[in-house]
Amino acid sequence: MSLAKLDSAAAAKLLEPLKYILLDIDGVIWSGSTVIEGVPETLRYLKEEKKKHVRFLTNNAAWSREEICEKFASRGMPFVQPNEIYNSGYAAALKLQQLLGKTDKTSGERKVHGNVFVIGEEGLHKELRHVLADGFITYGLELNRIEEENYYDIQTVSTAWESRVLPPPQQRLVLCQGDRCEMFMAGTPTGNNCISLSDLNCVAVVAGLDLHFNVQKLAYASLILQGKPKALWANGVTEEKASFIACNEDPQIPVGPLKLLLPGAGGMVQSLVTVSGIPPHAVCGKPNTDLSKILFEAEKVVNPSEECLMVGDRLSTDICFGNNSNCKTLFVLSGAEGLEDVTKASQENNTSFLPQNIADSLACFLPTR
């Protein structure tokens, strides 16, 4: 393929018919903490002068959309709004809503009526809580700190379905059986207020990057996915197993000036797949097309091949995602990979990694004044 970079005329021609500009963040908007030259001006130009719908797509599920907006604002781009961001945590919440949501007859809102076990950071919990109906919670942050007296004990964990061995929830959990209701919450003076997996009664497990990942989270999530043992089914009635949603399967994250490869969300997801024997029902990050399906449905995109351009700095995630989603693609040289990576993909005939267009940066769209 040709490795020629877009000139201003070719960039303008590419931009004109598009409705949506889909942007990766790290390597496209900024690199580390440094904003890439000309990008803030380009974003304003695309949004305000060209009237394009700009959407930011990132596999980062540790931060909520509001927290990502705060990052944009602190770096001179206060005009970015939460509804313009599709991180894999938000996409996981929308997927959960699609799979398990029920429409409320009064409000018309589609909400999930069930609790969710989460392997992930606070930002992921925040996104998931937006789609839960009143009275239901996310659980998992409670296991971040495992005190020595609560170390992983196989025999104790094996009783978790019927015995109250899990730490009390941070959010208010109400369990009602007939006319009797119990309320569980950390700090409430009703015994130790611990809960069982049956009390939690999760409808889904959602897994993303978790900086507090530990064997207790892995064990409880695995038990939930495997389902309640038949011996504990009420009156022998079959119980449905929980859905399994992965934010992304990134095996590694390049960190620091040396770009050292540290564990990504894929390490947590694959650990859970290994111990439970159950693959995810959906993977909501790039390059998987679950993300584009969610985005296209939410934005009512009809013809992505004509309406959408995916811009990224990684061939195996951003460009592969764009190609698999039938979008136009633009590979920018402002981030992690370069022309040598395009050459390698071409030599290996890895067509899903090959971009349709190449530019130095997103600023290629700024007209020459």
N, C-alpha and C positions, 0 to 999 in steps of 0.2 A: 504494500500500500504506500501511498505518498505520505511523506512526513512533513510536507509543507504546512507552515502555520498560516492561519487566517490573517489576511490583511484587513484594513478597515472597511473596504468595500464589500468583501466577502462576509465579514461579520455582520454588517448591516443587512445584507441580503438574507442571511440565515435567520436573523432576528425578526424580520418584518412579519411573517405570517404566524408567528408563535403566539399562544395565549399564556402558556405556563413556562416559567423558568424554574427548574428544580435544581437546587444547589446543595451540594455537600458543604460542610462548614470548615472543619479543620483541613487546611491545605488549599481551600478555595477562598474563604473569607479571611481567615487568619492562619498563621503558622505559629504554634505555641501561643505566646501572648502578644505577638506582633501582627497587627492588621496589615494585610497585603496592600501595597500601594495602589491607589485608585479605586479600591473596591467600595468604600462608602459612597463615593460620588457615582459609581456605576449603579449601585443599588437604587439610589434616588432617581437616577436617569431612567432606569428600567421601570420603576414603579410610577413615577410622577409624569414623566414626559411620554414614555412609550406605552403606559397603561398596561403593563404586563403583570400577571399574577405571579409574584415571586414566592416560592415555597422552599423552606430549608429542611433538608432530609439528613438526619444523622442517626447513627447506631447508638449514640450515647443515651442510655436510659437512666443513668445515675442522677441526672438533673431533670427537674420538671420543665415544662415549656416556659413557665414564668421565670425560673432561674436562668434558663438559657437567654431569655430576653434581657435579664439583668446583665448578663455577660456582654451582650450586644451594646446595651446602653453605656456600660462602663468603658467600652472601646470606641465610642463616638458614633454609634448607630442606634439612637433611641427610638427610631421610627419602626423598628421590627416589632411585630405584635405576636402574641401567643398563637393566634389562629393561623399564622403563617408557618408554624413549625410542626414538622412531623418527625419527632424522635421515636425511637423504637419502643419507648415506654408508653407514649401516647398511642402509637399504633397497636400495641398490645391491649391497651384499654378498649380501643375501638373494636378490635377483634373479639375480645371477651364480650363486649356488648352485642356484636353480631351473632355470636354463637349462643349466648345464654340470656340475652336481654328480653324483657317483656314490656310491652307498651302499657303505661298507666292510662286508664280510661279518662281520668280527670285532667291530668297535666299534659298527656300526650307524649311524655318523655319515655324513652326506652331505657330501662334500668335492669341491673342484674340483682336478682333476689337470692343472694347467697354470699357466704364468706369466701375469701381468697387467701391461700397461703402463698407468700411471696419470698423468693430468694432475690434480694436486690436492695438498693439503697432507698433512702427516704423519698427521693424524687420519683421513683417508680411507684411507691405506695401512694403518693399524692395523685398521680395520674389515674391510677386504678380506682381510687376512692370516688372520683368524679362520676363513674358509671355505676356505682353501687347504690341500690335503694336504701332508704333510711333504715337504720337498725342492723345493717350488715357491715363487716369490717375486713380490713386486710390484717394479716398476722405474719410475723417473721422478725420484725425489729426487736421483739421481746427476747430473741435468742442471740442477739449480737454479742452480749457479754455472758460468757459461761463461767460462772464462779467455780472455784475448785470443788466446792461441796456438791455442785451440780454437773460434775464431769460426765462424759458419755458412758453410761452404764447399759450394756446390752440388755440385761434382764429388765431394768426399769423401762427402757424405751419399748421393749416388746409388749409391755402392758398398756401402751399409750392410748389404745382405742377405748379401753374400758376404765382405766385409772387416770385420775387427775394429776398428771406429772409434768405438764407443760406450764411454763411461767404464766401468770395472769396477763390478760391482754391489756395494752395501753389504751385501747378504745373500749367503749361500753358494749359489752356482749350480753344479750339477754337470751336465756334459754327457757322456753315454756313447754311444759308437758301437761296437757289437760288444763286444770285450773291453777296449777302451781308454776310459778316463774322464779328463776334465779338470775341475779345480775352479777356479772363478773367484770372486774376492772382492777388494775393495779392500784393499791392504796386504799381500797374499799375494806372497811373493817368487818369482813364476813369470812372468818377462817383464813386459810392461806390463799384462797381465791384462785388456786391453780385450776387448769382445765384439762380435759381429755380431747383426743381427736374427734370423738363422737360429739362432744359439746361444740367443737369448732365447726364440724359438719361442712367442710369446704366443697365448693362446686368446681374449683379450679386451682391449679398451681401455675404461677407465672414466674419465670426464671430469667434473670439478667445478671449483669455484673454486680457482684456483691463483695465489697471490701471487708466484710465481716463473715465471710463464708466459713462454715464449720461443719463437723460431722453430724451434729444434732439437726441442723437445718436439712442436710442431705437425707438423713434417716427419716425424719418426719415427712418430708416432701415425698419420698419414695413410698412410704406406707400409704399416704393419701392417694397417690396415683395407682397403687396396686388395688386399692379399694378395701372397704371394711370386710373383715372375715365373715364368711357365711354364717358361722355360729353366732354372730352378733346381730344378724339381720332381725329387725322387729317382726315377729310373727311370720318369719320366713319370707318376707316380701323382698324381692330383688331390688338392690340399690344400685343406681347408676354410678359409674366411676367418674372421678373428676377430670375435667379437661386439662390439657397440658399446653401452655403457650410459652414459647421462647421469644425473648426480645430480639436476640441475634445470636449468631454462632461464630462470632469473631474469635479465633483461637488465641490471638495475641494482640497486644496494644503496644505500639512503639512509644517509648517514653524517654524524655530528657534529650540533651544535646547529642548524645551518642545513639539515640533511637534504639535503646535496649528493648528487647521484646519481652514484655511481662504478660501474665495470664489475662485473657479477655473473658467475656461472658461465655464463650464457647466451652471453656474449661468447666464452668459450673453446669451448663446445660448437658454436656456430654457425660459428666459424672452422674447426673441424675438419670440420664438415659441408660447408662451402664448398670446402675444398681436397681433401677425399677424395671428394666426391660421394656420400657414404653417410650416410643419416639414422640416428639412434639406434634400436636395437631396443627399447629401453625408456627411459623418463624417470621417475626415481624420486622426484621431489619434487612438492609441490603446485603447480598444481591438478590435475596428471595423476593419473588413477585407478590407475596402476601401483602407487602407494604404498598406496592403500586395499586393493587386491587382495592385496598382500603382507601388510598388517596383518591383514586379515580371515582370511586363511589361517593365519597364525601364531597368532592369538588365537581361532580357531574361531568367528568371528562368523557367525551364520546369517541374522539379519534386521536389517541395519543401520538400516533406517527406524524400527524400534522400540527397538533396543538402544543406538544411538550418537548422541551430540550432538557436533558440531564447533564449537569456540569459537575465534573469531579476530578480528583487528582490520583485516584487509584483505579487501576484497570480491573482488578478482581472483585471489587465491590461496586464502585460508582458506575463505571462504564458497563460492566457486566449487567448490573441492575437495569441501566437504561436500555441496553440492547434487548434483554429478556422481557422488558415491559413495553417494547415496541415504540420507544421514544427516540428522537434524535439524540445524539451524544456529542459532547465536547469535552476533550481531555485537556486540562490546564497543567502547565509546567511549574506551578507555584507551590507545589506540595511535595508529597512523598516520592513520586515516581517521575521518570523522565522519558526521553525519546528512545533510549536504549531498551526500556521495558516494552515499548510499542514494537520495536524491531524484533525483540525476542518472541513476543506473542505472535507476530506475523510469521516468523520463521517456523514456529511450532504449530502454525495453522489453528491457533486458538481464537476462532472468529468471534466468540462472545466477549473477548477482552479487547477487541479492536474498536477504537473510536472512529466516528465518521468525520470528526473535525478536531483540530489541535490549535491551541493558542497559548501564549505566554501566561496569561491570567484572565480573570473575568473582565478586567479593564479593557479587553479588546473591543467591548461593545460601546465604549465611550467614543463619540464622534470626535474627529479632529476639528478643533475650533479654529 
